Amino acid sequence: MASMMTARWAGEQTRREWLPRMAAGDAVAAFCLTEPEAGSDAASITMTARRSGEGYLLDGIKRWITGGQIADLLLVFARTERGPTALLVEADRAGIERIPIDDMLGTRASLLAEVRFRDCWVPRSAVIATEGAGLLVATTALDLGRYSVACGCVGILQACLDACVSYTAKRSQGGAVLREHQLVRRLISEMVAQLSAERLLCRHAGELKDQGDPATVTATCIAKYVAASSAVRVAGDAVQLLGAHGCSTSASVSRYFRDAKIMEIIEGSTQIQQLMIAEDAYRRGVDELLPVVGGRSAA
Ligand SMILES: Cc1cc2nc3c(=O)[nH]c(=O)nc-3n(C[C@H](O)[C@H](O)[C@H](O)COP(=O)(O)OP(=O)(O)OC[C@H]3O[C@@H](n4cnc5c(N)ncnc54)[C@H](O)[C@@H]3O)c2cc1C
């Protein structure tokens, strides 16, 4: 998210300095939008960037920042007198403190941190896009983040299916291997159906992205919404099918179960996706919505 926004909106010098390192994996960037009191409602951020000499002084707290413990570069959203603004800030600047967050339910390898800024000075060139265009930068980045979360959920669905097909072929109860029980087959068929539906939704959103079609925004919301909800349900069923084995913290399905829940919260929660999808349906009208839903079937 940060590198794509750097590529799109940062100045030439910043792009030259950071993009090759990010692309090579030598530099890590973090996306710093959420604050303790500003989550789903990103427009309510209170972190400030006050003019100071040839730059700005940053003050405020960002929380639950993925990669925040190790990031070299921070894409920070702060309020100037022109409104929310996106700034690229080197993480080793004076006035930045990072506090690790390591007690999360899932995605425990995300190296989350709370990032605190106190009188942190950055030059004017830190602003990307223009002052006051921060929400445009944030929503553009979130569209990409949402797409990767949806595709990540396809991975969770696939991994759950793989684990369950394998386990139910080996474990016997009631005189038969689990896979011979009809109720087990019902759960497996549900996993196959959810996985194939979600793969198609992601593919459709991705094709619209490749074509530069603005319909990709709602198509991505739909893919993310369905994918995260399916991942929670399917990962719960996967733990169910593995019984006590699935409840161990070392079982892969228990990790999928914990990670799936996170997918319903990050990059816009399930409820926020629902609001955005309905808003677009009413704003566009049904015929204009056709590219989003894949056209009207000849049938
Ligand atoms: C593992 C993890 C990694 C994260 N990484 C990052 C990161 O890298 N960068 C970053 O900036 N943030 C990150 N976040 C924060 C994440 O973006 C927020 O958690 C998310 O935006 C939701 O905000 P919140 O947690 O404050 O919940 P809130 O916004 O307080 O929402 C609480 C509940 O209310 C519901 N709700 C909120 N508004 C409405 C509404 N209008 N209508 C109906 N229901 C509503 C929500 O759906 C949710 O169920 C991360 C979070 C997690 C858990």
The ligand as a Gaussian input file, in Angstrom:
#p B3LYP/6-31G(d) Opt

LIG

0 1
 C       -4.042000      -7.164000      12.938000
 C       -4.372000      -5.747000      12.609000
 C       -3.534000      -5.033000      11.754000
 C       -3.808000      -3.688000      11.488000
 N       -2.939000      -2.981000      10.681000
 C       -3.161000      -1.650000      10.472000
 C       -2.224000      -0.869000       9.709000
 O       -1.215000      -1.358000       9.194000
 N       -2.461000       0.448000       9.567000
 C       -3.558000       1.047000      10.095000
 O       -3.723000       2.258000       9.910000
 N       -4.465000       0.345000      10.823000
 C       -4.288000      -1.001000      11.020000
 N       -5.187000      -1.730000      11.763000
 C       -6.359000      -1.073000      12.331000
 C       -7.617000      -1.364000      11.515000
 O       -7.566000      -0.689000      10.284000
 C       -8.821000      -0.956000      12.366000
 O       -8.889000      -1.894000      13.413000
 C      -10.110000      -0.935000      11.573000
 O      -10.122000       0.161000      10.695000
 C      -11.340000      -0.833000      12.485000
 O      -11.180000       0.213000      13.380000
 P      -11.389000      -0.054000      14.960000
 O      -10.643000      -1.270000      15.313000
 O      -11.068000       1.205000      15.651000
 O      -12.932000      -0.385000      15.114000
 P      -14.140000       0.665000      15.154000
 O      -14.075000       1.565000      13.973000
 O      -14.222000       1.282000      16.483000
 O      -15.366000      -0.333000      14.954000
 C      -15.849000      -1.167000      15.992000
 C      -17.049000      -1.938000      15.463000
 O      -18.069000      -1.020000      15.052000
 C      -18.400000      -1.253000      13.685000
 N      -18.676000       0.027000      13.029000
 C      -17.860000       1.114000      12.940000
 N      -18.458000       2.084000      12.234000
 C      -19.682000       1.600000      11.859000
 C      -20.767000       2.109000      11.097000
 N      -20.701000       3.337000      10.537000
 N      -21.859000       1.328000      10.905000
 C      -21.919000       0.088000      11.442000
 N      -20.920000      -0.465000      12.165000
 C      -19.815000       0.282000      12.365000
 C      -17.188000      -1.931000      13.067000
 O      -17.552000      -2.713000      11.944000
 C      -16.717000      -2.784000      14.229000
 O      -17.450000      -3.969000      14.243000
 C       -4.950000      -3.082000      12.035000
 C       -5.806000      -3.821000      12.882000
 C       -5.527000      -5.134000      13.156000
 C       -6.448000      -5.881000      14.049000

